[in-house]
Amino acid sequence: MRIIISPAKKMKVDTDAFTYEQYPQFLDQTKELLTYLQTLSYEELKKIWKASDKISTENYERIQGMDLESNLTPAILSYEGIQYQHMGPDVFEQQQFDYLQEHLRILSGFYGILRPFDGVTPYRLEMQAKLHDDTYKSVYHFWSDQLAKQLLSETNTIINLASKEYSQTITKYNESAQIITCVFGELKDGKVKEKGTLVKMARGEMVRFLAENQITDVEKMKGFNRLNFSFSTEHSSVDTFVFIKQD
């Protein structure tokens, strides 16, 4: 079983709490992407990032002196988004880290696929970004089916806790694996409605729930009950687990 999640835009450097265990699996491809990005002007990069002047300037400076092999932070501790705050890896015990290292995979526009203790450096490159390059039109084009091939070589059961932007790098190429997508929503007029922030919170809580309970049987995921969510048999299917937030 593998659990896939999205990265977060906001990142930090933390080389004190834990040391990274290995380099990312697709480091050579990341180096290729970095080399390309370093040839671009500030204005070209800003268009790719679609970010403010402050964020673009910070990341432009990062790109110029980026070192992919030193001063690295374990991926699971490097992201600071809402999902990661609710996952709470800073207070995990070793058994939970071991579970995540085996089962959790972070999809990344820059690094491809990350295991929790792969060493990373702060970057900005979203999966849906356009590259405007003669060879690679987009980040999707750059990665093509590489990420799906890697993940599907590891397992035939995937728990999808990633946004569509990222999960489609796997689902588009899947032919045989069972992919279970988790939906977290509220009932409005008989329909399930998802809210962005709440979904991110629930995805993080689900990762934590899986790690704390060492879950490898997908049926046991249905016991998830955090943030007042509960599994809805009525709205779920074999490939979609729907959790409804109770008032």
Secondary structure as the mmCIF struct_conf table of DSSP 4:
data_model
#
loop_
_struct_conf.conf_type_id
_struct_conf.id
_struct_conf.beg_label_comp_id
_struct_conf.beg_label_asym_id
_struct_conf.beg_label_seq_id
_struct_conf.end_label_comp_id
_struct_conf.end_label_asym_id
_struct_conf.end_label_seq_id
STRN STRN1 ARG A 2 ILE A 5
BEND BEND1 LYS A 9 LYS A 9
STRN STRN2 MET A 11 MET A 11
BEND BEND2 ASP A 16 ALA A 17
STRN STRN3 GLN A 22 GLN A 22
TURN_TY1_P TURN_TY1_P1 GLN A 25 PHE A 26
HELX_RH_AL_P HELX_RH_AL_P1 LEU A 27 GLN A 38
TURN_TY1_P TURN_TY1_P2 THR A 39 THR A 39
BEND BEND3 LEU A 40 LEU A 40
HELX_RH_AL_P HELX_RH_AL_P2 TYR A 42 TRP A 49
TURN_TY1_P TURN_TY1_P3 LYS A 50 LYS A 50
HELX_RH_AL_P HELX_RH_AL_P3 ASP A 53 GLN A 64
TURN_TY1_P TURN_TY1_P4 GLY A 65 GLY A 65
TURN_TY1_P TURN_TY1_P5 LEU A 68 GLU A 69
BEND BEND4 SER A 70 ASN A 71
STRN STRN4 THR A 73 PRO A 74
HELX_RH_AL_P HELX_RH_AL_P4 ALA A 75 SER A 78
STRN STRN5 TYR A 79 TYR A 79
BEND BEND5 GLY A 81 GLY A 81
HELX_RH_AL_P HELX_RH_AL_P5 ILE A 82 MET A 87
HELX_RH_3T_P HELX_RH_3T_P1 PRO A 89 VAL A 91
HELX_RH_AL_P HELX_RH_AL_P6 GLN A 94 HIS A 103
STRN STRN6 LEU A 104 SER A 108
TURN_TY1_P TURN_TY1_P6 GLY A 109 TYR A 111
STRN STRN7 GLY A 112 LEU A 114
TURN_TY1_P TURN_TY1_P7 PRO A 116 PHE A 117
STRN STRN8 ASP A 118 ASP A 118
STRN STRN9 GLY A 119 VAL A 120
TURN_TY1_P TURN_TY1_P8 MET A 127 GLN A 128
STRN STRN10 LYS A 130 LYS A 130
BEND BEND6 ASP A 134 THR A 135
BEND BEND7 LYS A 137 LYS A 137
STRN STRN11 SER A 138 SER A 138
HELX_RH_AL_P HELX_RH_AL_P7 VAL A 139 TRP A 143
TURN_TY1_P TURN_TY1_P9 SER A 144 ASP A 145
HELX_RH_AL_P HELX_RH_AL_P8 GLN A 146 GLU A 154
BEND BEND8 ASN A 156 ASN A 156
STRN STRN12 THR A 157 LEU A 161
BEND BEND9 ALA A 162 ALA A 162
HELX_RH_AL_P HELX_RH_AL_P9 LYS A 164 THR A 171
TURN_TY1_P TURN_TY1_P10 LYS A 172 TYR A 173
BEND BEND10 GLU A 175 ALA A 177
STRN STRN13 GLN A 178 LYS A 188
TURN_TY1_P TURN_TY1_P11 ASP A 189 GLY A 190
STRN STRN14 LYS A 191 LYS A 193
HELX_RH_AL_P HELX_RH_AL_P10 GLY A 196 GLU A 212
TURN_TY1_P TURN_TY1_P12 ASN A 213 GLN A 214
BEND BEND11 ASP A 217 ASP A 217
HELX_RH_3T_P HELX_RH_3T_P2 VAL A 218 GLY A 223
HELX_RH_3T_P HELX_RH_3T_P3 ARG A 226 ASN A 228
STRN STRN15 PHE A 229 PHE A 231
TURN_TY1_P TURN_TY1_P13 THR A 233 HIS A 235
BEND BEND12 VAL A 238 ASP A 239
STRN STRN16 THR A 240 LYS A 245
#
